[in-house]
Amino acid sequence: MNRETLFNYAKKHFHSEPNYLWENLPNYAVLRHHQDGDKWYAIVMNVSGSKLGIKDDKEIDILDIKARPEHIGSLRKKEGILPAYHMNKEHWISIILSGHLSDKEIFDLLTESYHLTSK
């Protein structure tokens, strides 16, 4: 999956557009609940593989999303899902966008994150 596909899904299903909040991190995009206090439900980042525990230093697009704590352990066993980068690892996971998960699996996890972060 690429960023454009993910952002199109978010726009169509959740009416949210990516927000680029940091001048020094121009490719980091936050997806928010606009009608629900601007709370984040996802963030897309480009991170060096070494920061993710991967031996490759090239930058990788990842998606951080919230997941049910009781599902985190089993989700992390799937190839392409890692402990959350820069978020609470008990409640968030990182998904490698170019990894082994299907678009449907990523969309389902994004949808769950959207609902978990709603008021």
C-alpha positions as CSV (number, residue, x, y, z in Angstrom):
1,M,0.0,0.0,0.0
2,N,1.1,3.5,-0.6
3,R,0.3,6.8,1.2
4,E,-2.1,8.0,-1.5
5,T,-4.2,4.9,-1.3
6,L,-4.3,5.2,2.5
7,F,-5.2,8.9,2.5
8,N,-7.9,8.3,-0.2
9,Y,-9.5,5.7,2.1
10,A,-9.4,8.0,5.1
11,K,-10.9,10.8,3.1
12,K,-13.7,8.6,1.7
13,H,-14.6,6.8,5.0
14,F,-13.7,9.2,7.7
15,H,-13.7,12.6,5.9
16,S,-10.2,13.4,7.1
17,E,-7.2,14.6,5.2
18,P,-3.6,14.2,6.3
19,N,-2.2,17.1,8.4
20,Y,1.5,17.8,8.2
21,L,2.3,19.4,11.6
22,W,6.1,19.5,11.8
23,E,8.3,21.7,9.6
24,N,11.3,19.5,10.4
25,L,9.4,16.3,9.6
26,P,7.7,17.2,6.3
27,N,6.6,13.7,5.5
28,Y,4.9,12.9,8.8
29,A,1.2,13.1,8.3
30,V,-1.4,12.8,11.1
31,L,-5.0,11.6,10.5
32,R,-7.5,13.1,12.9
33,H,-11.1,13.1,13.9
34,H,-12.1,16.6,12.8
35,Q,-15.6,16.5,14.3
36,D,-14.3,14.9,17.5
37,G,-11.8,17.3,19.0
38,D,-9.0,16.7,16.4
39,K,-7.9,13.6,18.2
40,W,-5.4,11.5,16.2
41,Y,-6.4,8.1,15.0
42,A,-3.3,7.5,12.9
43,I,0.1,8.9,11.9
44,V,2.1,8.0,8.8
45,M,5.9,8.4,9.1
46,N,9.0,7.7,7.1
47,V,11.5,6.1,9.5
48,S,14.9,4.6,9.1
49,G,14.7,0.8,9.3
50,S,17.4,0.8,12.0
51,K,15.0,2.7,14.3
52,L,12.5,0.0,13.8
53,G,14.9,-2.8,14.6
54,I,15.3,-3.7,10.9
55,K,18.9,-4.1,9.6
56,D,18.3,-1.9,6.6
57,D,18.9,1.8,7.1
58,K,16.7,3.0,4.2
59,E,13.6,4.9,5.1
60,I,10.3,3.0,5.4
61,D,6.8,4.3,5.4
62,I,4.9,3.2,8.5
63,L,1.4,3.7,9.8
64,D,1.0,4.0,13.6
65,I,-2.5,3.1,14.7
66,K,-4.3,2.3,18.0
67,A,-5.3,-1.3,18.6
68,R,-7.0,-3.1,21.4
69,P,-4.4,-4.0,24.1
70,E,-5.6,-7.6,24.1
71,H,-4.9,-7.9,20.4
72,I,-1.5,-6.2,20.4
73,G,0.5,-9.4,21.1
74,S,-1.1,-11.5,18.4
75,L,-0.9,-8.6,15.9
76,R,2.8,-8.2,16.5
77,K,3.3,-11.8,15.4
78,K,2.2,-10.9,11.9
79,E,5.0,-10.0,9.5
80,G,4.9,-6.3,8.8
81,I,3.5,-5.3,12.2
82,L,5.9,-3.9,14.8
83,P,5.8,-2.4,18.3
84,A,4.7,1.2,17.9
85,Y,7.3,3.7,16.9
86,H,7.2,6.8,19.1
87,M,3.8,5.9,20.7
88,N,2.6,3.9,23.6
89,K,3.5,0.3,22.8
90,E,0.6,-1.1,24.9
91,H,-2.0,0.6,22.8
92,W,-0.4,1.3,19.4
93,I,1.3,-0.7,16.7
94,S,3.3,0.3,13.6
95,I,2.5,-1.2,10.2
96,I,5.0,-1.3,7.4
97,L,3.0,0.1,4.5
98,S,5.0,-1.8,1.9
99,G,4.9,-4.9,4.0
100,H,3.0,-8.2,3.8
101,L,-0.4,-7.0,4.9
102,S,-3.2,-6.7,2.3
103,D,-4.9,-3.3,1.8
104,K,-8.0,-4.8,3.4
105,E,-6.1,-5.8,6.5
106,I,-4.6,-2.3,6.8
107,F,-8.0,-0.6,6.2
108,D,-9.6,-2.9,8.8
109,L,-7.0,-1.9,11.4
110,L,-7.2,1.8,10.5
111,T,-11.0,1.6,10.9
112,E,-10.6,0.0,14.3
113,S,-8.2,2.7,15.3
114,Y,-10.7,5.3,14.2
115,H,-13.4,3.8,16.4
116,L,-11.1,3.2,19.4
117,T,-10.1,6.9,19.4
118,S,-13.6,8.3,19.0
119,K,-15.3,9.8,22.0
